[in-house]
Amino acid sequence: MTTVKRRARVRAPELVGRGWLNTGDTTVALKDLRGKIVLLDFWTFC
């Protein structure tokens, strides 16, 4: 008999920042992204 260890579910923090590109200046919440494909591109603007 095998024992399966369950991991605790951890919620991601809300997306906060000074602005998100390609959102049309609308607020983005995690619940709005649920079930959608999200591409994160970590890039630095100098």
PDB file of N, H, CA, C and O in Angstrom:
ATOM      1  N   MET A   1       0.844  -1.171   0.000  1.00  0.00           N
ATOM      2  CA  MET A   1       0.000   0.000   0.000  1.00  0.00           C
ATOM      3  C   MET A   1       0.897   1.245   0.000  1.00  0.00           C
ATOM      4  O   MET A   1       1.827   1.351   0.800  1.00  0.00           O
ATOM      5  N   THR A   2       0.611   2.170  -0.893  1.00  0.00           N
ATOM      6  H   THR A   2      -0.144   2.084  -1.544  1.00  0.00           H
ATOM      7  CA  THR A   2       1.402   3.399  -0.961  1.00  0.00           C
ATOM      8  C   THR A   2       0.645   4.545  -0.307  1.00  0.00           C
ATOM      9  O   THR A   2      -0.584   4.611  -0.359  1.00  0.00           O
ATOM     10  N   THR A   3       1.391   5.432   0.302  1.00  0.00           N
ATOM     11  H   THR A   3       2.388   5.378   0.345  1.00  0.00           H
ATOM     12  CA  THR A   3       0.809   6.602   0.945  1.00  0.00           C
ATOM     13  C   THR A   3       1.088   7.820   0.080  1.00  0.00           C
ATOM     14  O   THR A   3       2.230   8.076  -0.301  1.00  0.00           O
ATOM     15  N   VAL A   4       0.046   8.560  -0.223  1.00  0.00           N
ATOM     16  H   VAL A   4      -0.882   8.352   0.086  1.00  0.00           H
ATOM     17  CA  VAL A   4       0.185   9.756  -1.043  1.00  0.00           C
ATOM     18  C   VAL A   4       0.191  10.966  -0.124  1.00  0.00           C
ATOM     19  O   VAL A   4      -0.750  11.183   0.640  1.00  0.00           O
ATOM     20  N   LYS A   5       1.265  11.756  -0.203  1.00  0.00           N
ATOM     21  H   LYS A   5       2.030  11.580  -0.824  1.00  0.00           H
ATOM     22  CA  LYS A   5       1.335  12.968   0.605  1.00  0.00           C
ATOM     23  C   LYS A   5       0.644  14.092  -0.151  1.00  0.00           C
ATOM     24  O   LYS A   5       0.902  14.311  -1.335  1.00  0.00           O
ATOM     25  N   ARG A   6      -0.220  14.787   0.531  1.00  0.00           N
ATOM     26  H   ARG A   6      -0.430  14.610   1.492  1.00  0.00           H
ATOM     27  CA  ARG A   6      -0.913  15.915  -0.083  1.00  0.00           C
ATOM     28  C   ARG A   6      -0.211  17.201   0.285  1.00  0.00           C
ATOM     29  O   ARG A   6       0.178  17.410   1.434  1.00  0.00           O
ATOM     30  N   ARG A   7      -0.054  18.049  -0.694  1.00  0.00           N
ATOM     31  H   ARG A   7      -0.369  17.880  -1.628  1.00  0.00           H
ATOM     32  CA  ARG A   7       0.562  19.346  -0.456  1.00  0.00           C
ATOM     33  C   ARG A   7      -0.505  20.358  -0.085  1.00  0.00           C
ATOM     34  O   ARG A   7      -1.632  20.301  -0.576  1.00  0.00           O
ATOM     35  N   ALA A   8      -0.140  21.272   0.775  1.00  0.00           N
ATOM     36  H   ALA A   8       0.776  21.318   1.174  1.00  0.00           H
ATOM     37  CA  ALA A   8      -1.066  22.339   1.141  1.00  0.00           C
ATOM     38  C   ALA A   8      -1.274  23.254  -0.058  1.00  0.00           C
ATOM     39  O   ALA A   8      -0.322  23.578  -0.768  1.00  0.00           O
ATOM     40  N   ARG A   9      -2.506  23.667  -0.281  1.00  0.00           N
ATOM     41  H   ARG A   9      -3.279  23.403   0.296  1.00  0.00           H
ATOM     42  CA  ARG A   9      -2.789  24.580  -1.390  1.00  0.00           C
ATOM     43  C   ARG A   9      -2.409  25.989  -0.964  1.00  0.00           C
ATOM     44  O   ARG A   9      -2.810  26.469   0.096  1.00  0.00           O
ATOM     45  N   VAL A  10      -1.637  26.626  -1.803  1.00  0.00           N
ATOM     46  H   VAL A  10      -1.311  26.236  -2.664  1.00  0.00           H
ATOM     47  CA  VAL A  10      -1.181  27.986  -1.524  1.00  0.00           C
ATOM     48  C   VAL A  10      -1.754  28.896  -2.594  1.00  0.00           C
ATOM     49  O   VAL A  10      -1.621  28.625  -3.787  1.00  0.00           O
ATOM     50  N   ARG A  11      -2.383  29.964  -2.170  1.00  0.00           N
ATOM     51  H   ARG A  11      -2.491  30.185  -1.200  1.00  0.00           H
ATOM     52  CA  ARG A  11      -2.951  30.916  -3.124  1.00  0.00           C
ATOM     53  C   ARG A  11      -1.894  31.913  -3.547  1.00  0.00           C
ATOM     54  O   ARG A  11      -1.081  32.364  -2.741  1.00  0.00           O
ATOM     55  N   ALA A  12      -1.918  32.241  -4.802  1.00  0.00           N
ATOM     56  H   ALA A  12      -2.578  31.874  -5.457  1.00  0.00           H
ATOM     57  CA  ALA A  12      -0.989  33.243  -5.334  1.00  0.00           C
ATOM     58  C   ALA A  12      -1.448  34.629  -4.881  1.00  0.00           C
ATOM     59  O   ALA A  12      -2.648  34.878  -4.764  1.00  0.00           O
ATOM     60  N   PRO A  13      -0.510  35.518  -4.629  1.00  0.00           N
ATOM     61  CA  PRO A  13      -0.909  36.881  -4.259  1.00  0.00           C
ATOM     62  C   PRO A  13      -1.496  37.600  -5.467  1.00  0.00           C
ATOM     63  O   PRO A  13      -1.199  37.257  -6.611  1.00  0.00           O
ATOM     64  N   GLU A  14      -2.320  38.585  -5.204  1.00  0.00           N
ATOM     65  H   GLU A  14      -2.561  38.863  -4.274  1.00  0.00           H
ATOM     66  CA  GLU A  14      -2.900  39.377  -6.284  1.00  0.00           C
ATOM     67  C   GLU A  14      -1.806  40.103  -7.053  1.00  0.00           C
ATOM     68  O   GLU A  14      -0.738  40.393  -6.513  1.00  0.00           O
ATOM     69  N   LEU A  15      -2.079  40.388  -8.295  1.00  0.00           N
ATOM     70  H   LEU A  15      -2.946  40.152  -8.734  1.00  0.00           H
ATOM     71  CA  LEU A  15      -1.134  41.086  -9.153  1.00  0.00           C
ATOM     72  C   LEU A  15      -1.202  42.587  -8.858  1.00  0.00           C
ATOM     73  O   LEU A  15      -2.190  43.250  -9.173  1.00  0.00           O
ATOM     74  N   VAL A  16      -0.153  43.099  -8.260  1.00  0.00           N
ATOM     75  H   VAL A  16       0.650  42.560  -8.005  1.00  0.00           H
ATOM     76  CA  VAL A  16      -0.115  44.533  -7.982  1.00  0.00           C
ATOM     77  C   VAL A  16       1.114  45.114  -8.664  1.00  0.00           C
ATOM     78  O   VAL A  16       2.170  44.483  -8.705  1.00  0.00           O
ATOM     79  N   GLY A  17       0.973  46.269  -9.175  1.00  0.00           N
ATOM     80  H   GLY A  17       0.115  46.782  -9.141  1.00  0.00           H
ATOM     81  CA  GLY A  17       2.084  46.909  -9.855  1.00  0.00           C
ATOM     82  C   GLY A  17       1.657  48.266 -10.356  1.00  0.00           C
ATOM     83  O   GLY A  17       0.514  48.685 -10.173  1.00  0.00           O
ATOM     84  N   ARG A  18       2.566  48.930 -10.974  1.00  0.00           N
ATOM     85  H   ARG A  18       3.494  48.590 -11.124  1.00  0.00           H
ATOM     86  CA  ARG A  18       2.237  50.274 -11.432  1.00  0.00           C
ATOM     87  C   ARG A  18       1.508  50.292 -12.759  1.00  0.00           C
ATOM     88  O   ARG A  18       1.026  51.343 -13.180  1.00  0.00           O
ATOM     89  N   GLY A  19       1.418  49.178 -13.412  1.00  0.00           N
ATOM     90  H   GLY A  19       1.809  48.324 -13.070  1.00  0.00           H
ATOM     91  CA  GLY A  19       0.681  49.109 -14.670  1.00  0.00           C
ATOM     92  C   GLY A  19       1.069  47.873 -15.453  1.00  0.00           C
ATOM     93  O   GLY A  19       2.207  47.409 -15.387  1.00  0.00           O
ATOM     94  N   TRP A  20       0.127  47.356 -16.181  1.00  0.00           N
ATOM     95  H   TRP A  20      -0.797  47.733 -16.234  1.00  0.00           H
ATOM     96  CA  TRP A  20       0.368  46.163 -16.973  1.00  0.00           C
ATOM     97  C   TRP A  20       0.189  46.499 -18.433  1.00  0.00           C
ATOM     98  O   TRP A  20      -0.756  47.194 -18.808  1.00  0.00           O
ATOM     99  N   LEU A  21       1.096  46.008 -19.259  1.00  0.00           N
ATOM    100  H   LEU A  21       1.863  45.444 -18.955  1.00  0.00           H
ATOM    101  CA  LEU A  21       1.032  46.270 -20.688  1.00  0.00           C
ATOM    102  C   LEU A  21      -0.112  45.485 -21.325  1.00  0.00           C
ATOM    103  O   LEU A  21      -0.463  44.395 -20.871  1.00  0.00           O
ATOM    104  N   ASN A  22      -0.677  46.045 -22.364  1.00  0.00           N
ATOM    105  H   ASN A  22      -0.392  46.930 -22.733  1.00  0.00           H
ATOM    106  CA  ASN A  22      -1.716  45.392 -23.171  1.00  0.00           C
ATOM    107  C   ASN A  22      -2.970  45.034 -22.386  1.00  0.00           C
ATOM    108  O   ASN A  22      -3.639  44.052 -22.710  1.00  0.00           O
ATOM    109  N   THR A  23      -3.299  45.813 -21.359  1.00  0.00           N
ATOM    110  H   THR A  23      -2.756  46.611 -21.096  1.00  0.00           H
ATOM    111  CA  THR A  23      -4.528  45.570 -20.609  1.00  0.00           C
ATOM    112  C   THR A  23      -5.544  46.680 -20.830  1.00  0.00           C
ATOM    113  O   THR A  23      -6.652  46.610 -20.298  1.00  0.00           O
ATOM    114  N   GLY A  24      -5.194  47.700 -21.601  1.00  0.00           N
ATOM    115  H   GLY A  24      -4.294  47.757 -22.033  1.00  0.00           H
ATOM    116  CA  GLY A  24      -6.118  48.804 -21.847  1.00  0.00           C
ATOM    117  C   GLY A  24      -6.402  49.613 -20.600  1.00  0.00           C
ATOM    118  O   GLY A  24      -7.501  50.142 -20.438  1.00  0.00           O
ATOM    119  N   ASP A  25      -5.421  49.714 -19.716  1.00  0.00           N
ATOM    120  H   ASP A  25      -4.528  49.284 -19.847  1.00  0.00           H
ATOM    121  CA  ASP A  25      -5.550  50.456 -18.444  1.00  0.00           C
ATOM    122  C   ASP A  25      -6.669  49.931 -17.556  1.00  0.00           C
ATOM    123  O   ASP A  25      -7.257  50.694 -16.788  1.00  0.00           O
ATOM    124  N   THR A  26      -6.971  48.641 -17.649  1.00  0.00           N
ATOM    125  H   THR A  26      -6.494  48.022 -18.273  1.00  0.00           H
ATOM    126  CA  THR A  26      -7.955  48.039 -16.759  1.00  0.00           C
ATOM    127  C   THR A  26      -7.241  47.267 -15.663  1.00  0.00           C
ATOM    128  O   THR A  26      -6.097  46.846 -15.832  1.00  0.00           O
ATOM    129  N   THR A  27      -7.916  47.086 -14.550  1.00  0.00           N
ATOM    130  H   THR A  27      -8.845  47.428 -14.412  1.00  0.00           H
ATOM    131  CA  THR A  27      -7.353  46.334 -13.436  1.00  0.00           C
ATOM    132  C   THR A  27      -7.435  44.845 -13.751  1.00  0.00           C
ATOM    133  O   THR A  27      -8.456  44.362 -14.241  1.00  0.00           O
ATOM    134  N   VAL A  28      -6.366  44.130 -13.471  1.00  0.00           N
ATOM    135  H   VAL A  28      -5.537  44.523 -13.073  1.00  0.00           H
ATOM    136  CA  VAL A  28      -6.319  42.691 -13.721  1.00  0.00           C
ATOM    137  C   VAL A  28      -6.320  41.969 -12.379  1.00  0.00           C
ATOM    138  O   VAL A  28      -5.479  42.239 -11.521  1.00  0.00           O
ATOM    139  N   ALA A  29      -7.262  41.056 -12.201  1.00  0.00           N
ATOM    140  H   ALA A  29      -7.945  40.837 -12.897  1.00  0.00           H
ATOM    141  CA  ALA A  29      -7.333  40.240 -10.985  1.00  0.00           C
ATOM    142  C   ALA A  29      -7.113  38.783 -11.366  1.00  0.00           C
ATOM    143  O   ALA A  29      -7.377  38.379 -12.499  1.00  0.00           O
ATOM    144  N   LEU A  30      -6.637  38.012 -10.424  1.00  0.00           N
ATOM    145  H   LEU A  30      -6.423  38.340  -9.504  1.00  0.00           H
ATOM    146  CA  LEU A  30      -6.384  36.600 -10.707  1.00  0.00           C
ATOM    147  C   LEU A  30      -7.659  35.866 -11.088  1.00  0.00           C
ATOM    148  O   LEU A  30      -7.621  34.963 -11.923  1.00  0.00           O
ATOM    149  N   LYS A  31      -8.783  36.232 -10.496  1.00  0.00           N
ATOM    150  H   LYS A  31      -8.814  36.966  -9.817  1.00  0.00           H
ATOM    151  CA  LYS A  31     -10.035  35.547 -10.827  1.00  0.00           C
ATOM    152  C   LYS A  31     -10.427  35.774 -12.284  1.00  0.00           C
ATOM    153  O   LYS A  31     -11.117  34.943 -12.874  1.00  0.00           O
ATOM    154  N   ASP A  32      -9.991  36.900 -12.875  1.00  0.00           N
ATOM    155  H   ASP A  32      -9.430  37.575 -12.395  1.00  0.00           H
ATOM    156  CA  ASP A  32     -10.277  37.177 -14.284  1.00  0.00           C
ATOM    157  C   ASP A  32      -9.451  36.283 -15.211  1.00  0.00           C
ATOM    158  O   ASP A  32      -9.833  36.051 -16.358  1.00  0.00           O
ATOM    159  N   LEU A  33      -8.327  35.787 -14.714  1.00  0.00           N
ATOM    160  H   LEU A  33      -8.017  35.976 -13.782  1.00  0.00           H
ATOM    161  CA  LEU A  33      -7.423  34.980 -15.531  1.00  0.00           C
ATOM    162  C   LEU A  33      -7.642  33.476 -15.368  1.00  0.00           C
ATOM    163  O   LEU A  33      -7.045  32.685 -16.098  1.00  0.00           O
ATOM    164  N   ARG A  34      -8.472  33.081 -14.440  1.00  0.00           N
ATOM    165  H   ARG A  34      -8.957  33.723 -13.847  1.00  0.00           H
ATOM    166  CA  ARG A  34      -8.686  31.662 -14.170  1.00  0.00           C
ATOM    167  C   ARG A  34      -9.223  30.946 -15.407  1.00  0.00           C
ATOM    168  O   ARG A  34     -10.203  31.383 -16.011  1.00  0.00           O
ATOM    169  N   GLY A  35      -8.578  29.853 -15.776  1.00  0.00           N
ATOM    170  H   GLY A  35      -7.782  29.498 -15.286  1.00  0.00           H
ATOM    171  CA  GLY A  35      -8.991  29.063 -16.925  1.00  0.00           C
ATOM    172  C   GLY A  35      -8.456  29.570 -18.246  1.00  0.00           C
ATOM    173  O   GLY A  35      -8.747  28.993 -19.293  1.00  0.00           O
ATOM    174  N   LYS A  36      -7.679  30.640 -18.216  1.00  0.00           N
ATOM    175  H   LYS A  36      -7.443  31.109 -17.365  1.00  0.00           H
ATOM    176  CA  LYS A  36      -7.110  31.203 -19.444  1.00  0.00           C
ATOM    177  C   LYS A  36      -5.616  30.929 -19.495  1.00  0.00           C
ATOM    178  O   LYS A  36      -4.978  30.710 -18.465  1.00  0.00           O
ATOM    179  N   ILE A  37      -5.073  30.942 -20.684  1.00  0.00           N
ATOM    180  H   ILE A  37      -5.591  31.120 -21.520  1.00  0.00           H
ATOM    181  CA  ILE A  37      -3.635  30.794 -20.855  1.00  0.00           C
ATOM    182  C   ILE A  37      -3.000  32.162 -20.638  1.00  0.00           C
ATOM    183  O   ILE A  37      -3.404  33.153 -21.246  1.00  0.00           O
ATOM    184  N   VAL A  38      -2.005  32.199 -19.766  1.00  0.00           N
ATOM    185  H   VAL A  38      -1.677  31.393 -19.272  1.00  0.00           H
ATOM    186  CA  VAL A  38      -1.342  33.457 -19.426  1.00  0.00           C
ATOM    187  C   VAL A  38       0.146  33.322 -19.729  1.00  0.00           C
ATOM    188  O   VAL A  38       0.798  32.379 -19.280  1.00  0.00           O
ATOM    189  N   LEU A  39       0.663  34.255 -20.479  1.00  0.00           N
ATOM    190  H   LEU A  39       0.132  35.020 -20.843  1.00  0.00           H
ATOM    191  CA  LEU A  39       2.088  34.279 -20.797  1.00  0.00           C
ATOM    192  C   LEU A  39       2.733  35.390 -19.987  1.00  0.00           C
ATOM    193  O   LEU A  39       2.355  36.555 -20.107  1.00  0.00           O
ATOM    194  N   LEU A  40       3.700  35.029 -19.169  1.00  0.00           N
ATOM    195  H   LEU A  40       4.007  34.082 -19.072  1.00  0.00           H
ATOM    196  CA  LEU A  40       4.431  36.010 -18.376  1.00  0.00           C
ATOM    197  C   LEU A  40       5.800  36.203 -18.999  1.00  0.00           C
ATOM    198  O   LEU A  40       6.556  35.249 -19.183  1.00  0.00           O
ATOM    199  N   ASP A  41       6.099  37.418 -19.314  1.00  0.00           N
ATOM    200  H   ASP A  41       5.485  38.193 -19.165  1.00  0.00           H
ATOM    201  CA  ASP A  41       7.395  37.749 -19.903  1.00  0.00           C
ATOM    202  C   ASP A  41       8.093  38.699 -18.942  1.00  0.00           C
ATOM    203  O   ASP A  41       7.750  39.879 -18.864  1.00  0.00           O
ATOM    204  N   PHE A  42       9.060  38.186 -18.221  1.00  0.00           N
ATOM    205  H   PHE A  42       9.338  37.228 -18.285  1.00  0.00           H
ATOM    206  CA  PHE A  42       9.793  38.987 -17.246  1.00  0.00           C
ATOM    207  C   PHE A  42      10.898  39.733 -17.974  1.00  0.00           C
ATOM    208  O   PHE A  42      11.904  39.147 -18.373  1.00  0.00           O
ATOM    209  N   TRP A  43      10.703  40.997 -18.137  1.00  0.00           N
ATOM    210  H   TRP A  43       9.886  41.473 -17.813  1.00  0.00           H
ATOM    211  CA  TRP A  43      11.641  41.827 -18.867  1.00  0.00           C
ATOM    212  C   TRP A  43      11.807  43.138 -18.120  1.00  0.00           C
ATOM    213  O   TRP A  43      10.872  43.620 -17.482  1.00  0.00           O
ATOM    214  N   THR A  44      12.972  43.699 -18.200  1.00  0.00           N
ATOM    215  H   THR A  44      13.732  43.307 -18.718  1.00  0.00           H
ATOM    216  CA  THR A  44      13.244  44.944 -17.497  1.00  0.00           C
ATOM    217  C   THR A  44      13.293  46.102 -18.461  1.00  0.00           C
ATOM    218  O   THR A  44      13.985  46.039 -19.478  1.00  0.00           O
ATOM    219  N   PHE A  45      12.579  47.145 -18.160  1.00  0.00           N
ATOM    220  H   PHE A  45      12.017  47.197 -17.334  1.00  0.00           H
ATOM    221  CA  PHE A  45      12.616  48.355 -18.950  1.00  0.00           C
ATOM    222  C   PHE A  45      13.539  49.342 -18.264  1.00  0.00           C
ATOM    223  O   PHE A  45      13.344  49.669 -17.093  1.00  0.00           O
ATOM    224  N   CYS A  46      14.539  49.817 -18.982  1.00  0.00           N
ATOM    225  H   CYS A  46      14.697  49.552 -19.933  1.00  0.00           H
ATOM    226  CA  CYS A  46      15.505  50.753 -18.389  1.00  0.00           C
ATOM    227  C   CYS A  46      15.243  52.164 -18.842  1.00  0.00           C
ATOM    228  O   CYS A  46      15.958  53.083 -18.443  1.00  0.00           O
TER     229      CYS A  46
END
